[in-house]
Amino acid sequence: MKTAILGAGLTGITLARLLHEKGDEVTVLEREQEYGGLCRSMTNSGFTFDIGGSHIIFSRDTQVLTFMCDVLGRNSKQNKRNTKIFYKGLFIKYPFENGLNLLPKDDLFFCINEFIKTLIAVEKGQIAPPSNFREWINYTFGKGIADLYMIPYNEKIWKYPAERMSMHWVDGRIPRPPVEDVIRSAIGIETEGYTHQSVFSYPLKGGIEAMVRQIAKPVETNIQTGFNVSSIRKVYGDFIISDGCREISAKRLISTIPLQELLPCLDRVPEKVKKACSKLKYNSIACIFIGIKGRVPDISWMYIPETEIGLFNRISFPSNYSPHVAPSGHSSILVEITYREGDEASTMQDEEMIEHVVTSLEKMKIIKTKEVIAYSAVMRQKYAYVIYDLEYQKNIATVKEYCAEAGICLVGRFAEFEYLNMDGCIRNAMNFAKL
Ligand SMILES: Cc1cc2nc3c(=O)[nH]c(=O)nc-3n(C[C@H](O)[C@H](O)[C@H](O)COP(=O)(O)OP(=O)(O)OC[C@H]3O[C@@H](n4cnc5c(N)ncnc54)[C@H](O)[C@@H]3O)c2cc1C
């Protein structure tokens, strides 16, 4: 079967490999000059950074985890997670409910009191089951943990009001704490949450892109980079895909590109479908790369819920995942700022963003002085996070139904428009290839 795959991110590359192994004739069409999508990494001045935000390898799906680790072979390092939440200048253990004893006493009381009151109220049926994300947070964690961490952090990353977000996606994504663990952590007994991620892997060399490169090895010659798909027609049952200059024909078409990029390539898309697609919401991301002389704290990454500290929601320390991603005697910091068109971060120049980040890192005492900065850069990705608003399920159903009728298969994070991590993309590619 001659198959065209649109997009050479992790999903497109994995699909190409798996279908090639089955004997299919595959061509992967990628807009950029390099393949890898959100899983690309870049090396400059001896620092390697993941350009789509800091990535780590973990999964509950053992088959997928084995696949990811096997392709990397010896180019992989296992790390024990040491993740913090930066709260009122303190480094609280992650997940927040596993670090309660580190909070100031008043905040600890607020969290545990509200957690227990909510549990009792839920048990007695005094609180209606949640119908949106904000209600789910309050219902699951109580008002204390909700107000101090969960709601500010989530509104910072999603840039969207929690009461206007759906809650259908939270299972398996947001750690739901066992009651005993919350009580243990409140009185200072060590507990570990979100355990399937407490140990994670990372490539020793090459950043996360090293994994995609290994997956791509058997199909590298099937990838056409610099092919910006701009039109798709169906002629006598074949798909004709063009970038305005070149044409490729295929019996089967799999799209891994964002729906917002796919639909304009198609003829006569009904208004109803276009409207539904335009209502699907997503966030973009700016990644600020900082290389420093000397060491960074022994932390994997940190979440920053407070808006006063800075615009960023997460700070990672890639040189703690692998010593080979920074030159000797140096370390690295990757700062993430999500944004939506028109907001403060979306209009900031790169220099302004770097200045904002460096000043904040100094205030947070992550770096002693600006003098240690050896390298800085900014990279932006338009499609970073799917936002599950309350209309999401209705709108995505309309778009997916149309694509299915048009015979276009959708696989991947922005093609399915789902909050898929790398393991979810590989799982969906594996499931597709089995068809
Ligand atoms: C900040 C951040 C951190 C993350 N951290 C982790 C993590 O720690 N662990 C984890 O497992 N996952 C993580 N992820 C998720 C992971 O990055 C994604 O699941 C995965 O990269 C998605 O791959 P994809 O191929 O579906 O999409 P993409 O990587 O978006 O690939 C789509 C490809 O389509 C191409 N394209 C678009 N339009 C066209 C066109 N018209 N013609 C041709 N090509 C086109 C793009 O250039 C791109 O290469 C993270 C994501 C983000 C944003």
The ligand as a MOL file (V3000), in Angstrom:
LIG
                    3D

  0  0  0     0  0            999 V3000
M  V30 BEGIN CTAB
M  V30 COUNTS 53 58 0 0 0
M  V30 BEGIN ATOM
M  V30 1 C 6.4860 21.8710 26.5600 0
M  V30 2 C 6.2910 20.4250 26.2050 0
M  V30 3 C 6.9210 19.4620 26.9730 0
M  V30 4 C 6.7280 18.1210 26.7020 0
M  V30 5 N 7.3560 17.1960 27.4840 0
M  V30 6 C 7.1510 15.9010 27.2590 0
M  V30 7 C 7.8100 14.9310 28.0710 0
M  V30 8 O 8.5720 15.2730 28.9790 0
M  V30 9 N 7.5790 13.6190 27.8200 0
M  V30 10 C 6.7190 13.2240 26.8260 0
M  V30 11 O 6.5260 12.0030 26.6620 0
M  V30 12 N 6.0940 14.1080 26.0080 0
M  V30 13 C 6.2980 15.4460 26.2050 0
M  V30 14 N 5.7040 16.3640 25.3850 0
M  V30 15 C 4.8200 15.8950 24.3010 0
M  V30 16 C 5.5510 15.5450 22.9810 0
M  V30 17 O 6.3390 16.6440 22.5640 0
M  V30 18 C 4.5080 15.2570 21.8930 0
M  V30 19 O 3.6430 14.2470 22.3410 0
M  V30 20 C 5.1100 14.7960 20.5640 0
M  V30 21 O 6.2800 15.4880 20.2440 0
M  V30 22 C 4.0650 15.0280 19.4620 0
M  V30 23 O 4.5320 14.5260 18.2540 0
M  V30 24 P 3.6820 14.6540 16.9090 0
M  V30 25 O 4.4720 14.0480 15.8490 0
M  V30 26 O 2.2860 14.1520 17.1440 0
M  V30 27 O 3.4940 16.2400 16.6530 0
M  V30 28 P 4.5760 17.3280 16.2330 0
M  V30 29 O 5.8380 17.1220 16.9300 0
M  V30 30 O 3.8660 18.6360 16.3930 0
M  V30 31 O 4.8230 17.0480 14.6830 0
M  V30 32 C 4.0190 17.5440 13.6490 0
M  V30 33 C 4.9030 17.8050 12.4470 0
M  V30 34 O 4.0770 18.2670 11.3650 0
M  V30 35 C 4.8040 19.2620 10.6550 0
M  V30 36 N 3.8470 20.0710 9.8610 0
M  V30 37 C 2.9260 20.9570 10.3070 0
M  V30 38 N 2.2550 21.4850 9.2690 0
M  V30 39 C 2.7370 20.9140 8.1290 0
M  V30 40 C 2.4440 21.0360 6.7560 0
M  V30 41 N 1.5000 21.8570 6.2930 0
M  V30 42 N 3.1480 20.2740 5.8720 0
M  V30 43 C 4.1110 19.4190 6.3020 0
M  V30 44 N 4.4420 19.2680 7.6020 0
M  V30 45 C 3.7540 20.0070 8.5150 0
M  V30 46 C 5.5120 20.0180 11.7720 0
M  V30 47 O 6.5930 20.8000 11.2740 0
M  V30 48 C 5.9520 18.8900 12.7030 0
M  V30 49 O 7.2250 18.4130 12.3570 0
M  V30 50 C 5.8780 17.7170 25.6180 0
M  V30 51 C 5.2780 18.6930 24.8350 0
M  V30 52 C 5.4780 20.0370 25.1080 0
M  V30 53 C 4.8330 21.0800 24.2470 0
M  V30 END ATOM
M  V30 BEGIN BOND
M  V30 1 1 1 2
M  V30 2 1 2 3
M  V30 3 2 2 52
M  V30 4 2 3 4
M  V30 5 1 4 5
M  V30 6 1 4 50
M  V30 7 2 5 6
M  V30 8 1 6 7
M  V30 9 1 6 13
M  V30 10 2 7 8
M  V30 11 1 7 9
M  V30 12 1 9 10
M  V30 13 2 10 11
M  V30 14 1 10 12
M  V30 15 2 12 13
M  V30 16 1 13 14
M  V30 17 1 14 15
M  V30 18 1 14 50
M  V30 19 1 15 16
M  V30 20 1 16 17
M  V30 21 1 16 18
M  V30 22 1 18 19
M  V30 23 1 18 20
M  V30 24 1 20 21
M  V30 25 1 20 22
M  V30 26 1 22 23
M  V30 27 1 23 24
M  V30 28 2 24 25
M  V30 29 1 24 26
M  V30 30 1 24 27
M  V30 31 1 27 28
M  V30 32 2 28 29
M  V30 33 1 28 30
M  V30 34 1 28 31
M  V30 35 1 31 32
M  V30 36 1 32 33
M  V30 37 1 33 34
M  V30 38 1 33 48
M  V30 39 1 34 35
M  V30 40 1 35 36
M  V30 41 1 35 46
M  V30 42 1 36 37
M  V30 43 1 36 45
M  V30 44 2 37 38
M  V30 45 1 38 39
M  V30 46 1 39 40
M  V30 47 2 39 45
M  V30 48 1 40 41
M  V30 49 2 40 42
M  V30 50 1 42 43
M  V30 51 2 43 44
M  V30 52 1 44 45
M  V30 53 1 46 47
M  V30 54 1 46 48
M  V30 55 1 48 49
M  V30 56 2 50 51
M  V30 57 1 51 52
M  V30 58 1 52 53
M  V30 END BOND
M  V30 END CTAB
M  END
